[in-house]
Amino acid sequence: MDIKQKKINLRKKIKEKIAELDAAYCQKADAQIAMRVTALPEYEAAKTIFCYVGMEQEINTLPILFDAWKNGKRVGVPRCIGKGIMKVYRVRSMEDLQSGHYGILEPRESCELLKPQELDLALIPCVTCNDSGERLGYGGGYYDRYLTRSTFPRVIMCRERIMEPDIPVDWQDQRMNVVVTESKTIRIGR
């Protein structure tokens, strides 16, 4: 079986696991993950963070976004601009977001573009990941393409109950520097 098919199969398996997670576990895990992320030295030092807005079954990133705004950080959120291509735009509040591709909250057209070199830290989504910083995304390649141009630390957040030890990866898959779950922070390095 090739890597692409392995990824498809694992995505299906994990999405079934996610659907079975109870809401109380997800809320508690997400709150603990947000607390761990906002306590990271990389987060505390960052002037500009890049963070996705979590969808229904993803990690709830709103506490992180609100913390960043409260602490005077610039917040960049991705917007899909073409097949497999995204850019990061500054959002100053929830009012700067609107429903975009796939129903994901994205920055409005009027938001300021942020260049990769302006970002100090990125919080990256996943379907699942492992303790080595390997991630399985949603299959569009948006983040992997964007991260090839980056030098900032990359943090991936994942609930422990959906982590997988063996993630199929190929040459373009970008590895993360830090893995944050509800009970641990794992540093992988560059």
Secondary structure, 3 states (H helix, E strand, C coil): CCHHHHHHHHHHHHHHHHHHCCHHHHHHHHHHHHHHHHHCHHHHHCCEEEECCCCCCCCCCHHHHHHHHHCCCEEEEEEEEECCEEEEEEECCHHHEEECHHHCEEECCCCCEECHHHCCEEEECCCEECCCCCEECCCCCHHHHHHCCCCCCEEEECCHHHCCCCCCCCCCCCCCCEEECCCCEEECCC
